[in-house]
Amino acid sequence: MPHRFQPVVELPDDWSGALTVAVRNGEVVVLDEHPDDLAPGLPRLLLGTLDGAACFAVDLDGDGVPDVVTADIQDLLVPLRGLYGRVDETRWTLAGRAVQLIDWDRNHRHCGRCSTLTEPVPGERARGCPSCDLLAFPRLAPAVIALVERADGAALLARGRNFPIPMYSCIAGFVEPGETLEDAVAREVLEEVGVEVGNVRYVSSQPWPFPHSLMIGFEADWMSGDIVIDETEIVDAAWFGPEELPLVPPAMSIARTLIDRWLERRLEEGA
């Protein structure tokens, strides 16, 4: 069975219906209408098709957007995180794609090599420079996130310094050039909490449009070391059992997926 969403840069002949994700300063609204229904000729980016319907992104902060359109939509806009649960997961992921592509399109209007105005490249998800031929494609920042488990079944969770609330999560960080994903897991855990890990195992991945990451989830086993936090990154870290969990991330995040997998495994084992 094909996926409901198909990313395309040119619409197929048999598309039917339309959906528009309007974006303004990181806030979004998903509308079941064509951009031309908002304003004829409204600038838009094609995202793909969802169940055969054409999907577009509109930058409300961009050029050529009538004030009346912004005024009509303003009260409907919500932060992307706040949209979670208000729409199904497919639409939430589509909204995240729209936020990322609008941000990319806005930030690559000029060539990074010679400053010439760039142009959309026909048939490609790219902007090209007509002067020096440099192509700018959407970029993703790969980040690893890992649930570390000790031999007694306890899970290592940490509270990041940037967390706005006292929430604990898995260890995460960006992949450095030249690293494997497994190397990145081991390095990040050692740097942030002073623990050495092994048996790093891939679990799943998740697009994370805050602003343009791909989160790659792993499980890993504690090998040695006591917790020694990097105070520039971490406020606190500790080993937790299933009955003593602190506040953890919401269901929208891959961190929660990793924690729930560990919790289910521990409960099945009678921990």
C-alpha positions as CSV (number, residue, x, y, z in Angstrom):
1,M,0.0,0.0,0.0
2,P,1.5,3.4,-0.9
3,H,2.2,6.0,1.7
4,R,-0.6,8.6,2.2
5,F,1.9,11.4,1.6
6,Q,4.0,11.5,-1.6
7,P,6.7,14.2,-1.8
8,V,6.8,15.6,-5.3
9,V,8.0,18.8,-6.9
10,E,5.7,18.6,-9.9
11,L,2.0,17.6,-9.5
12,P,0.8,14.5,-11.2
13,D,-2.1,14.8,-13.7
14,D,-4.6,13.0,-11.5
15,W,-4.3,15.1,-8.4
16,S,-7.7,16.0,-6.8
17,G,-8.4,18.4,-3.9
18,A,-6.0,20.6,-2.1
19,L,-4.5,21.4,1.3
20,T,-2.5,24.4,2.4
21,V,-0.2,24.8,5.3
22,A,0.2,28.5,6.1
23,V,3.3,29.5,8.1
24,R,4.1,32.6,9.9
25,N,7.1,33.0,12.2
26,G,7.1,29.3,13.1
27,E,3.3,29.2,13.7
28,V,1.1,27.1,11.4
29,V,-2.4,26.3,10.3
30,V,-3.5,23.5,8.1
31,L,-6.4,24.5,5.7
32,D,-8.4,22.2,3.4
33,E,-8.2,24.6,0.5
34,H,-6.1,25.7,-2.4
35,P,-3.8,28.7,-2.0
36,D,-5.8,30.4,-4.8
37,D,-8.8,30.2,-2.5
38,L,-7.0,32.4,-0.1
39,A,-5.8,34.9,-2.7
40,P,-5.4,34.3,-6.5
41,G,-1.8,33.8,-7.5
42,L,-0.6,33.6,-3.9
43,P,3.1,32.5,-3.8
44,R,3.4,28.9,-2.6
45,L,5.7,25.9,-2.4
46,L,4.5,22.5,-3.5
47,L,5.0,19.9,-0.8
48,G,3.6,16.8,-2.4
49,T,0.3,15.0,-2.4
50,L,-1.7,13.6,0.5
51,D,-4.3,10.9,-0.5
52,G,-4.1,12.4,-4.0
53,A,-4.7,16.0,-2.9
54,A,-2.2,18.7,-3.7
55,C,-0.3,20.0,-0.6
56,F,1.1,23.5,-0.6
57,A,3.0,25.7,1.9
58,V,2.5,29.5,2.0
59,D,4.9,31.9,3.8
60,L,2.6,34.5,5.3
61,D,5.8,36.6,6.0
62,G,6.8,36.4,2.3
63,D,6.4,38.9,-0.5
64,G,3.1,39.0,-2.4
65,V,0.8,38.0,0.5
66,P,-2.1,40.4,0.8
67,D,-2.7,41.8,4.3
68,V,-6.3,40.5,4.2
69,V,-5.1,36.9,4.0
70,T,-2.8,37.3,7.0
71,A,-5.7,39.0,8.9
72,D,-8.1,36.2,8.1
73,I,-5.7,33.4,9.2
74,Q,-4.0,35.1,12.1
75,D,-6.3,33.8,14.9
76,L,-6.0,30.2,13.5
77,L,-2.2,30.0,13.8
78,V,-0.7,27.9,16.5
79,P,2.9,27.0,17.3
80,L,4.0,23.7,15.6
81,R,4.4,21.9,18.9
82,G,0.9,23.1,19.9
83,L,-0.6,21.7,16.7
84,Y,0.3,18.2,17.9
85,G,-2.9,16.3,18.9
86,R,-5.2,18.8,17.1
87,V,-4.6,17.1,13.7
88,D,-3.6,13.5,12.9
89,E,0.1,12.6,12.8
90,T,0.3,12.7,9.0
91,R,-0.9,16.3,8.9
92,W,1.3,17.3,11.8
93,T,4.4,15.8,10.0
94,L,3.3,17.6,6.8
95,A,3.1,20.9,8.8
96,G,6.6,20.3,10.0
97,R,7.8,19.7,6.5
98,A,6.2,23.0,5.5
99,V,7.9,24.9,8.3
100,Q,11.3,23.5,7.3
101,L,10.9,24.2,3.6
102,I,9.6,27.7,4.1
103,D,12.6,28.4,6.3
104,W,14.9,26.9,3.7
105,D,13.3,28.8,0.8
106,R,13.5,32.1,2.8
107,N,17.1,31.6,3.8
108,H,18.4,30.7,0.4
109,R,17.1,33.6,-1.7
110,H,20.7,34.7,-2.3
111,C,23.6,32.6,-3.4
112,G,25.9,31.7,-0.5
113,R,28.9,31.9,-2.8
114,C,28.3,35.1,-4.8
115,S,25.2,36.7,-3.3
116,T,23.2,36.6,-6.6
117,L,19.4,36.1,-6.3
118,T,18.7,32.4,-6.7
119,E,15.9,30.8,-8.6
120,P,13.8,27.7,-8.2
121,V,15.3,24.8,-10.2
122,P,12.6,23.1,-12.4
123,G,12.1,19.4,-11.5
124,E,14.3,19.7,-8.3
125,R,13.8,20.6,-4.7
126,A,16.5,23.2,-5.0
127,R,17.3,26.8,-5.6
128,G,20.0,27.6,-8.1
129,C,22.3,30.5,-8.8
130,P,22.1,31.8,-12.4
131,S,25.6,33.4,-12.0
132,C,27.8,30.7,-10.6
133,D,25.5,27.6,-10.8
134,L,25.7,26.8,-7.1
135,L,22.7,24.7,-6.0
136,A,21.1,24.9,-2.6
137,F,19.1,21.9,-1.5
138,P,17.2,21.6,1.8
139,R,19.6,20.6,4.6
140,L,18.9,18.3,7.6
141,A,21.0,18.3,10.7
142,P,21.2,14.6,11.9
143,A,21.0,14.1,15.7
144,V,21.2,11.0,17.7
145,I,19.2,10.2,20.8
146,A,19.7,7.2,23.1
147,L,18.0,5.4,25.9
148,V,20.9,4.0,28.0
149,E,20.0,1.0,30.2
150,R,22.1,-0.3,33.1
151,A,22.5,-4.1,33.9
152,D,19.9,-3.8,36.6
153,G,17.4,-2.4,34.2
154,A,17.5,1.2,35.3
155,A,17.3,3.9,32.5
156,L,19.6,6.9,32.4
157,L,17.6,10.2,31.9
158,A,18.8,13.7,32.1
159,R,17.4,17.2,32.4
160,G,18.8,19.5,29.8
161,R,19.7,23.1,30.7
162,N,17.5,24.4,27.9
163,F,14.4,22.5,29.1
164,P,11.8,25.2,30.1
165,I,10.2,22.8,32.6
166,P,11.8,20.2,35.0
167,M,11.6,17.3,32.4
168,Y,14.0,14.5,32.0
169,S,14.8,12.8,28.7
170,C,17.2,10.6,26.8
171,I,20.7,11.8,25.9
172,A,20.9,13.5,22.5
173,G,23.2,15.5,20.3
174,F,24.2,16.3,16.8
175,V,26.4,14.1,14.6
176,E,29.8,15.5,13.9
177,P,31.5,15.3,10.5
178,G,33.2,12.0,10.0
179,E,31.3,10.2,12.7
180,T,29.1,7.1,12.4
181,L,25.8,7.3,14.2
182,E,27.0,4.8,16.8
183,D,30.1,6.8,17.4
184,A,28.0,9.9,18.0
185,V,25.9,8.1,20.6
186,A,28.9,7.0,22.5
187,R,30.6,10.5,22.3
188,E,27.5,12.4,23.4
189,V,26.7,10.1,26.3
190,L,30.3,10.3,27.5
191,E,30.5,14.1,27.1
192,E,27.2,14.9,28.7
193,V,27.1,12.4,31.6
194,G,30.5,10.8,31.8
195,V,29.2,7.2,31.1
196,E,30.7,4.8,28.6
197,V,28.2,2.7,26.5
198,G,28.3,-0.2,24.1
199,N,25.9,-2.4,22.1
200,V,24.4,0.6,20.4
201,R,21.3,-0.5,18.6
202,Y,19.1,1.5,16.1
203,V,15.4,1.7,16.9
204,S,13.7,4.3,14.7
205,S,13.9,7.9,13.4
206,Q,11.7,10.9,13.4
207,P,11.7,14.2,11.4
208,W,12.1,16.9,14.0
209,P,11.4,20.4,12.5
210,F,12.8,22.4,15.4
211,P,14.1,23.8,13.2
212,H,15.5,21.2,10.7
213,S,16.7,18.0,12.4
214,L,16.3,14.3,11.8
215,M,16.3,12.5,15.2
216,I,17.8,9.0,15.0
217,G,16.9,6.9,18.0
218,F,19.0,4.2,19.7
219,E,19.2,2.0,22.7
220,A,22.5,1.4,24.3
221,D,23.9,-0.6,27.3
222,W,25.9,1.0,30.2
223,M,29.4,-0.3,30.2
224,S,31.3,1.7,32.8
225,G,31.5,5.0,34.6
226,D,29.5,7.0,37.2
227,I,27.4,10.0,36.3
228,V,29.4,13.2,36.0
229,I,27.3,15.8,34.2
230,D,28.5,18.5,31.8
231,E,27.0,21.5,33.6
232,T,27.0,23.6,30.5
233,E,24.5,21.2,28.9
234,I,22.9,19.2,31.8
235,V,21.2,20.3,35.0
236,D,20.8,16.8,36.5
237,A,21.0,13.2,35.4
238,A,20.1,10.0,37.2
239,W,19.2,6.3,36.9
240,F,15.5,5.6,37.1
241,G,13.4,2.5,37.5
242,P,9.8,2.1,36.1
243,E,8.2,3.1,39.4
244,E,10.2,6.3,39.9
245,L,10.0,8.0,36.6
246,P,10.2,11.8,36.6
247,L,8.3,14.0,34.2
248,V,9.2,12.8,30.7
249,P,8.7,14.2,27.1
250,P,5.2,14.0,25.5
251,A,4.1,11.4,23.0
252,M,5.0,13.5,20.0
253,S,8.8,12.9,20.5
254,I,11.0,9.9,19.7
255,A,12.4,10.3,23.3
256,R,9.1,9.2,24.6
257,T,9.0,6.3,22.2
258,L,12.4,5.1,23.5
259,I,11.3,5.5,27.1
260,D,8.0,3.7,26.5
261,R,9.8,0.8,24.8
262,W,12.1,0.5,27.9
263,L,9.2,0.8,30.3
264,E,7.2,-1.9,28.5
265,R,10.2,-4.2,28.4
266,R,10.8,-3.7,32.1
267,L,7.2,-4.3,33.1
268,E,7.1,-7.5,31.0
269,E,10.2,-8.7,32.8
270,G,8.5,-8.0,36.1
271,A,11.0,-5.3,37.2
